[in-house]
């Protein structure tokens, strides 16, 4: 391996180490109580080393966001093969719910944890987040154009679908569904059925 290639790989390995550590610390301690020094101590490097890769804690959090949203957007894009937009919308919703089931920590960081959005607001374009929501919006637009769902503003409909689904999975991820006192697989089935009922109510 050439020296340049080795250095690039080592650089990426260090970035991944920092990201992995920060992700776990954000979840364990919360955003405010996690500092660059805390992350440095966890990976047994100096804070100065971390500053070689990231300018501040916000930038680290932003990269975690980007990585998580990129995963979600790729899962959505797997449904491009579904020609019927209403069926595609239902599949996207089920994928969103399953993503939360499979990645509760990521979901918490993406949608629930309170943390500064400065880096995202200052970015010229929040590419990953825009793509994930954009896919839902595109699908709903197709549904409206083909008169498969009730006439409505596409943005309001997209936000309604997202908000309803987010509410369901947030209750689950934050363990509020324990009030039902049911087995986990039963609760998951109920969440999926709730989403299916909601989407069916959109049909014309």
C-alpha positions as CSV (number, residue, x, y, z in Angstrom):
1,X,0.0,0.0,0.0
2,X,1.3,3.4,-0.9
3,X,2.2,5.9,1.9
4,X,-0.5,8.3,0.8
5,X,-3.2,5.6,0.7
6,X,-2.1,4.3,4.1
7,X,-2.3,7.9,5.6
8,X,-5.7,8.4,4.1
9,X,-6.9,5.1,5.6
10,X,-5.4,6.0,9.0
11,X,-7.1,9.4,8.9
12,X,-10.5,7.8,8.1
13,X,-10.0,5.2,10.9
14,X,-9.4,8.0,13.4
15,X,-12.5,9.9,12.2
16,X,-14.5,6.7,12.6
17,X,-13.1,6.1,16.1
18,X,-14.1,9.6,17.1
19,X,-17.6,9.3,15.6
20,X,-18.2,5.9,17.3
21,X,-17.1,7.3,20.7
22,X,-19.1,10.5,20.4
23,X,-22.2,8.6,19.3
24,X,-22.1,6.4,22.4
25,X,-21.3,9.3,24.7
26,X,-24.1,11.5,23.4
27,X,-26.5,8.7,24.1
28,X,-25.1,7.9,27.5
29,X,-24.4,11.4,28.9
30,X,-26.5,13.6,26.6
31,X,-25.3,16.3,24.2
32,X,-24.6,19.0,26.8
33,X,-22.6,16.8,29.1
34,X,-20.4,15.4,26.3
35,X,-17.4,17.5,25.5
36,X,-14.4,17.2,23.2
37,X,-12.3,16.4,26.3
38,X,-14.8,13.6,27.3
39,X,-14.5,12.1,23.8
40,X,-10.7,12.4,23.9
41,X,-10.5,10.6,27.2
42,X,-12.8,7.8,26.0
43,X,-10.5,7.1,22.9
44,X,-7.3,7.8,25.0
45,X,-6.1,10.7,22.8
46,X,-5.6,14.3,23.5
47,X,-8.3,16.9,22.7
48,X,-5.8,18.5,20.3
49,X,-5.9,15.3,18.2
50,X,-9.7,15.5,17.8
51,X,-9.4,19.1,16.7
52,X,-7.3,18.0,13.8
53,X,-10.4,16.2,12.5
54,X,-13.3,18.3,13.7
55,X,-13.6,22.0,14.5
56,X,-16.0,21.4,17.4
57,X,-18.7,19.2,18.9
58,X,-21.4,20.5,16.6
59,X,-19.5,19.3,13.6
60,X,-19.1,15.8,15.1
61,X,-22.9,15.7,15.8
62,X,-23.6,16.9,12.2
63,X,-21.6,14.0,10.7
64,X,-23.4,11.5,12.9
65,X,-26.7,13.0,11.6
66,X,-25.5,12.8,8.0
67,X,-24.4,9.2,8.3
68,X,-27.7,8.2,9.9
69,X,-29.9,10.0,7.4
70,X,-27.8,8.6,4.5
71,X,-28.6,5.1,5.8
72,X,-32.3,5.9,6.0
73,X,-32.4,7.5,2.5
74,X,-30.7,4.4,1.0
75,X,-33.4,2.2,2.5
76,X,-36.1,4.5,1.0
77,X,-34.4,4.4,-2.4
78,X,-34.7,0.6,-2.4
79,X,-38.4,1.1,-3.1
80,X,-37.8,2.8,-6.4
81,X,-38.8,-0.4,-8.1
82,X,-42.4,-0.1,-6.8
83,X,-44.2,1.6,-9.6
84,X,-47.5,2.3,-7.8
85,X,-46.8,5.5,-5.7
86,X,-49.3,4.6,-3.0
87,X,-47.8,1.2,-2.5
88,X,-44.4,2.8,-2.4
89,X,-45.6,5.3,0.2
90,X,-46.8,2.5,2.4
91,X,-43.5,0.6,1.9
92,X,-41.5,3.7,2.9
93,X,-43.6,4.1,6.1
94,X,-43.0,0.5,7.0
95,X,-39.3,1.0,6.3
96,X,-39.2,4.0,8.6
97,X,-40.9,2.1,11.4
98,X,-38.5,-0.8,11.0
99,X,-35.5,1.5,10.9
100,X,-36.5,2.8,14.3
101,X,-37.0,-0.8,15.6
102,X,-33.5,-1.8,14.3
103,X,-31.6,1.4,15.1
104,X,-33.2,3.0,18.2
105,X,-29.9,4.7,19.2
106,X,-29.5,6.3,15.8
107,X,-33.2,7.2,15.8
108,X,-32.8,8.9,19.1
109,X,-29.9,11.0,17.8
110,X,-31.6,11.9,14.6
111,X,-35.1,12.9,15.8
112,X,-35.4,13.0,19.6
113,X,-32.2,14.2,21.3
114,X,-32.2,17.9,22.0
115,X,-29.0,19.2,20.5
116,X,-27.9,22.4,18.7
117,X,-28.8,22.4,15.0
118,X,-26.3,25.2,14.3
119,X,-24.1,23.2,11.9
120,X,-27.2,22.0,10.0
121,X,-28.6,25.5,9.8
122,X,-25.3,27.0,8.6
123,X,-24.8,24.3,6.0
124,X,-25.5,25.4,2.5
125,X,-27.7,22.3,2.1
126,X,-28.6,19.6,4.5
127,X,-28.2,16.9,1.8
128,X,-29.0,13.7,3.7
129,X,-32.0,15.2,5.6
130,X,-33.3,16.8,2.4
131,X,-33.0,13.6,0.5
132,X,-34.9,11.5,3.0
133,X,-37.8,13.9,3.4
134,X,-37.6,14.7,-0.3
135,X,-38.3,11.1,-1.2
136,X,-41.5,11.1,0.9
137,X,-42.5,14.3,-0.7
138,X,-41.9,13.1,-4.2
139,X,-43.9,9.9,-3.6
140,X,-46.8,11.8,-2.1
141,X,-46.7,14.2,-5.1
142,X,-47.1,11.3,-7.4
143,X,-50.0,9.9,-5.3
144,X,-51.7,13.3,-5.6
145,X,-51.1,13.6,-9.4
146,X,-52.5,10.1,-10.0
147,X,-55.4,10.9,-7.6
148,X,-54.6,8.0,-5.4
149,X,-55.0,10.0,-2.2
150,X,-57.4,12.8,-1.1
151,X,-56.6,16.2,-2.6
152,X,-54.5,18.3,-0.3
153,X,-51.3,20.4,-0.1
154,X,-48.4,18.0,-0.7
155,X,-46.3,19.6,2.0
156,X,-49.0,19.3,4.6
157,X,-49.7,15.7,3.7
158,X,-45.9,14.9,3.8
159,X,-45.5,16.5,7.2
160,X,-48.7,14.7,8.5
161,X,-47.4,11.3,7.4
162,X,-44.0,11.9,8.8
163,X,-45.3,13.3,12.1
164,X,-47.8,10.5,12.6
165,X,-45.1,7.9,12.0
166,X,-42.6,9.7,14.1
167,X,-45.0,9.9,17.0
168,X,-45.6,6.2,16.9
169,X,-41.9,5.2,16.9
170,X,-40.9,7.9,19.3
171,X,-43.2,6.4,21.9
172,X,-41.7,3.0,21.3
173,X,-38.0,4.1,21.2
174,X,-38.5,6.1,24.5
175,X,-40.2,3.0,26.0
176,X,-43.5,4.8,26.6
177,X,-45.4,1.9,25.1
178,X,-44.8,0.0,28.3
179,X,-48.1,1.4,29.5
180,X,-49.8,-1.2,27.3
181,X,-48.2,-4.0,29.3
182,X,-47.9,-6.2,26.3
183,X,-45.2,-8.3,24.7
184,X,-42.7,-6.4,22.5
185,X,-43.7,-8.3,19.3
186,X,-47.4,-7.4,20.0
187,X,-46.6,-3.8,20.5
188,X,-44.5,-3.7,17.2
189,X,-47.4,-5.3,15.3
190,X,-49.8,-2.6,16.7
191,X,-47.5,0.2,15.6
192,X,-47.3,-1.3,12.1
193,X,-51.1,-1.7,12.0
194,X,-51.6,1.9,13.2
195,X,-49.5,3.2,10.4
196,X,-51.3,1.0,7.8
197,X,-54.7,2.3,9.0
198,X,-53.4,5.9,8.8
199,X,-52.2,5.5,5.3
200,X,-55.4,3.8,4.2
201,X,-57.3,6.8,5.4
202,X,-55.4,9.0,2.9
203,X,-56.9,7.1,0.0
204,X,-59.6,8.7,-2.2
